[in-house]
Amino acid sequence: YLPTFAQCKRVLDLGCGDGDFLALLAERGIEAVGVDFDEKTLQAALAQGLPVVQADVFDYLADAPAERFDGIFCAHLVEHLPYHLVIKLVQEAQRVLQPGGVIVLATPNARSIFSHLEMFYMHFGHISFYHPRLLCFFLEHAGFVDAQEGVNPETASPMLPGVMARQAQNKAGDTLRARLDTLMQYQRQIPLQGNGPIARLSHRVKNSLARWLVQPLQDDLAARTHQALNALAEEVTTQNNELASLNGPFECYAVARKAPA
């Protein structure tokens, strides 16, 4: 998310926790302040000398002057809130942002199997998944423009590693098809056995019989088998792609800007 805030001069981190993102901003010379209600999580930020405030984010936003910040980062907060408070959050954020300012809302990815099976239910206080498109709608409803959604590739799911490996290498169907082509190659000529005239005559007769009687059946069987196995390869590819889509990054986001003055 750092490139999104590269041009910002003053960033507000809502629900800053131990201050990891604040530290990254500080390393790049960007002034930032973090707000979090949890005193324990703020201890790590205070130990690093980071500027943080212990407060309810809504109280802080209500007291903040209008157009105070040109960037707002809010990671893993909205899933702790009912939808009407998420709407209130983005409305207040719109007020304290300068024209042209940017906001990022990051949250567990509702389209990730890891989020559903592990991440979401490991944390106390999670109330609801928010699809990034819904977050974009909330942002646009509050007056933001250029709303976009995405996933954080740095949060790749640790589940189903084999699926992701095959997806990355694009081998799920291609390898199987290559093997099919090899398997379907069979010897069409009966090899000559012996060098005498009888052996050569027998060889010609056998090949003629094979060409007229056996090979048509053999070709038909090979074609049917190849068709069936190729359909199976397509199914494997489709299933792998579907699993990969469910096994995507466990963090998604919505980003938008306040309209210029």
N, C-alpha and C positions, 0 to 999 in steps of 0.2 A: 504493500500500500504506500510505501514511501514515495515513489514517483508521483503519485497523485497530489502529494503535498509539497512537492519540490519548490514551487514558486510561492508558497505561503510564508508569511512573516509571524503570525501568531495563531497557534492551533490549540483547540480545546479537546482534551481526551476525556470523554464521558465514560465512567466505569473503568478507570485506568488500571485498577488492580495494583500489582507490584511495580508498575511503571516501565515495563519493557519497551513499549512504543515511545514513551516520553524520552527514554534514554537514546533511542535511535534518532529521534528528531533532534535532540540536543547535539549529538555527534555531527549532525549536518548543519549546525548553526541556526536551527529553527526554534524560535521561542515557543514554548508550549507550557500549558498548565493542565494538571490532571485532577479529576474529581471522582471520589469514591466514598461510599457510605461506610465501608468495612474498615475499621481501624487497624485490624491485624494485617490485612493485605497491603495497607499503605506503609507499614513499617519498613518494608524492603525498599520502597521508593524514597522514603525519608532518609534511610541509611545511605543512599546514593546521592543525597543532596538534591533530589529532583523536586521541582515546585508542585506540590499536591495540596489539595484541600479536602478535608473530611466533611462531607455534606451530602444531603440528598440531591440528586442531579436536578430534580425539578425545582427545588428551592434555589439552587445555584443559578439555574437558567433564568428563573423569575427575577433574581436580583441583578443579573448581569446587564450592563448597558447594551442598548441596541447597536448592532453592527460592530461589536467588540472584536470578533475573530474573523479570520479569512479561511479558516479550516476547522472542521469538526470531525473527530474520529470517535466512533462508538462501536466497540467490539464486544460481542457476547453480552449485551445488555437487554436488547429487545425481547429475547426469548424468556426473560424473567417478568415481562410485562403483559397485561391484557391489551387487546388491540386498541382500546380507547386511549390508553396511556401512551402507546406507540404513536398514535396520531398527535397527541398533545406534545410528545417529545419532538417530533419533526416540526411542528408548528413553532415551538419555542426556539428550536435550532434555526429556523428560517429568520426569526426576529434578530437573533444575536449575530448572525453572519453578515458580513459585508457583501455588497453587490458583487457578483462574480465568485464569491466564496464557494468552497467545495465541502460536501459532507459524504462520509462513508459509513454505512451501517453493515457490520459483519455479524453473521449469525450461523448456527449450525445448518448445514445443507439438508433440506427436507428430502432431497432426491438421492441421498447417500445412505446405503444400507448400514454403514458403520454408525452414522448419527442415530439411526433408529434403534439399533441393537446394543450400542455401547455408550456413545458419548452423551447423548441427550439425557439419559436417565442416571448417569453417574454424578450429576451435579445437582445440589440442593437448590430448589427454587425455580427450576425450569417450568414454565407454564405452557408455552406453545411454540411450535415451529412457525416460522414465517417464510413463505416462499419469496424469493427475491423479487419476483414480479409484483407481488402484493406490496412489498416495501417500496418499490418504484411507484406504485399507485399512490401510496401514502405520501411520498415525497412530492409527486406532481400535484396532488390534492392540496398540499400546503403551499404551493406556489413555486416549487423548484422546477428547473428545466434540465434538459439533456440527461434524464434519468436512464441509467444502464444497469444491467445485472451481470454477474459473473461468478466464477468460483476461484478459490485460492489454490493454485496448483501446488503450493508448498505444504498443503494439508492432505496429501494423498492417503487414501484409506489403507490401513494395514491388513484389511481382510481380503481374502481371495487373491493372494499374491500371484498365483499361477495364471489367473484370468488377466491380470494387469500385464504380466510378462508377455503373454501371447498377444495381447492387444498392442503393446508397445512394439513388438517385433513383427506384427502383422503376419503371423505364421499360421494362425488357427485353420484357415481354409486352404491357403496356398500350399502348405506342406503336404496336406492330405491329397490335394489334386495332383501334385507332382508325383506322389507315390502311386496314385491310380494310373497315371499315364505309363509309369514303368511296369506296373503289374499287368496292364492290358496288352503289353507287347509279348506276343508268343511266336514260337517258331512255326512258320507256315509250310516249310518244306521238310519232307521225311529224309533224314540223312542216308546217304549211300552206305550200304554195308557190304563190303567185299568189292573185288575188282573184276570178277569174271563176267562173261556175257549173261549168264543166268541172273546174277546179282543185279546187273544193270537193267535187265528186262523187268525184274521184280520191282526194282526201284521206280521205273517209269509207270508201271501198273499201279503201284501203291499211291504214287503222287497223283495219278489221274483220278483214282477212286476218291482220294482225300479231297482233291479240288472240287469234284462234282457232288460228292455225298457228305463228307464230313465238315469241310471248311464253311459252307453256308450256315450249318447249324452252329458251328464254333463261333463264327462271326456274329451271328444273331445273339448267342448267349453272352458273348463279350460285350456287345453293344448294350444289351439290357443291364448287365452287371455294372458297366461303366456309368450308365445313366442313373441307376439306383444309388451307386456310391457317390456320384457327383451331387445328387440331390441331398445325400447325407452330409456331404462336405458343406453345402450351402446352409443346411440347418445348423451345423456346428458353428459356422461363422456367425449366423444370426444370433444364436443363443449366447455365444461369447460376447458379441457386441452389446446385447441386452444386459448381461451380467456386468460388463464393464461400465455401462451407464449407471447402474445401481451402485457400483463400487467406486464411484468418483470421489473427489475431494470432499471432506466432511465440513468444509467451511465455504459459505457463499456470501455474497455481498451485493449491496445496491449502492450506487454512487450517483450524485446529482450536483448541480450548481444552482446557486441563487442567481436569478436573472440580473444582468448588469443594469445599472441605473439608467 
